[in-house]
Structure formats: structure tokens, C-alpha cells
Amino acid sequence: MPLSPDTQDELVPLEVAGVPIQVCSKTGGIWFSEEALGQIKRASSDSLKDLDERTAPGQEAPPDDGKQHMCPVDGSPLTKYRYMGRKDIVLEQCLRCGGIWVPHHELDKMIINAPDAESDKKKAAVQEALGQFAFEHEKTLSRFEAFNGFCDALKIRGWWL
């Protein structure tokens, strides 16, 4: 059974949005397999909130002993990285198996910074407007090229004289 990078206690299996994950029962830290975090985020806009509610009870602060966290799957050192390039959200990943360790306090930050359904609708509306603009732009360019072709034909034949 995999052990928590925080406490070395056994991780507890859990399923969220049909995706299996493993949780530290003391700190609420979560181990995601390589694709699991993305699958949960894509499942619904509330899936991270659901995950937070299901893993929050009984949290202890993870020990800050300065020790290198190790992968629960293969024992490799975990490498810290900034989630989506954000300075304030730091996760750890195993470069060998691709798994991700998310301390519970970082999950809270991910939820706060996650786009909500309303912003998704706004983004979709902007994308649709941009698509319509691109379509209209192409039509205008096509008309302009046709007009230029017509003008060139007039110049060649000398009809304007």
C-alpha cells in the first residue's frame, strides 16, 4: 500500500468523479496518478470542491521537517513545480511515474483560483464572437479581392478612358 509523503502513513483509496485517487487521512494530502488530476478537473466545475469536502475532515498540518518527499508509488524524489505557472500554488510530481502530490492547503488555493461555470460561459461567448468576427473578416477580404480583381480588369481593358 502506498505511503503518504507527509506522514508515511498508508494512503486511503478514494474515488472522485469516477477517478481513483489516494488520500492521507491525517493531512488531507492527495496522490493523483499521472492523468487523474486533469480528469477530475474536466469532470465538472465542482469536482475540486467535492474533493475538498471529502478530504478535509480531520486535517493536521503536514510536518515541516525539511525532508524530501518521496513518491508513494516508486520511491523516487518528488519535484516541486508551480501549478499552471502560478507562484502561489506549489505541487510535487514524480518525474518517473508522473504522479502528483497535492498538499491539502494547495488544493484550497486551486479551488479559489479555478474558473467557475459563469466564467466558462463568458469565455465560450467570447470564443463564439471571435469566430464570428473571423468569419466576417474572411468574407470582407474575399469581397475586397474580388473588387481589386474587377478594378484590375478595368485597367487592362481601358474602359475608364
Residue pairs with C-beta under 8 A, 6 or more apart in sequence:
1 10
1 11
2 10
2 11
2 22
2 31
2 72
2 73
3 9
3 10
3 11
3 72
4 10
4 11
4 24
4 26
4 27
4 29
4 31
4 72
5 29
5 31
5 69
5 70
5 71
5 72
5 78
5 92
5 101
6 24
6 26
6 27
6 29
6 62
6 63
6 69
6 103
7 24
7 26
7 27
7 62
7 63
9 24
9 25
9 26
11 22
11 23
11 24
11 31
11 72
12 22
12 23
12 24
12 25
13 20
13 21
13 22
14 20
14 21
14 22
14 23
14 54
14 55
15 21
16 40
16 43
16 47
16 50
16 51
16 54
17 39
17 40
17 43
17 44
17 47
17 50
18 43
19 36
19 39
19 40
19 43
20 33
20 36
21 30
21 31
21 32
21 33
21 36
21 40
21 51
22 30
22 31
22 72
23 29
23 30
23 31
23 55
24 30
25 58
26 58
26 59
26 60
27 59
27 60
27 61
27 62
27 103
27 104
28 55
28 56
28 58
28 59
28 104
28 107
29 62
29 101
29 102
29 103
29 104
30 51
30 55
30 101
30 102
30 104
30 107
31 72
31 73
31 99
31 100
31 101
31 102
32 40
32 99
32 100
32 101
32 102
33 97
33 98
33 99
34 97
34 98
34 99
34 100
35 98
36 100
37 100
37 102
40 47
40 48
40 51
41 47
41 48
41 114
45 114
45 115
45 116
45 117
45 120
48 107
48 110
48 111
48 114
49 111
51 107
52 104
52 107
52 108
52 111
55 104
55 107
56 104
59 104
62 103
68 77
68 78
69 77
69 78
69 92
69 101
70 76
70 77
70 78
71 77
71 78
71 94
71 96
71 97
71 99
71 101
72 99
72 101
73 94
73 97
73 99
74 94
74 96
74 97
76 94
76 95
76 96
76 97
78 92
78 93
78 94
78 101
79 92
79 93
79 94
79 95
80 90
80 91
80 92
81 90
81 91
81 92
81 93
82 89
82 90
83 89
83 90
83 91
83 106
83 110
86 113
88 109
89 106
89 109
89 110
89 113
90 106
91 100
91 101
91 102
91 103
91 106
92 100
92 101
93 99
93 100
93 101
94 100
94 101
102 110
115 123
154 160
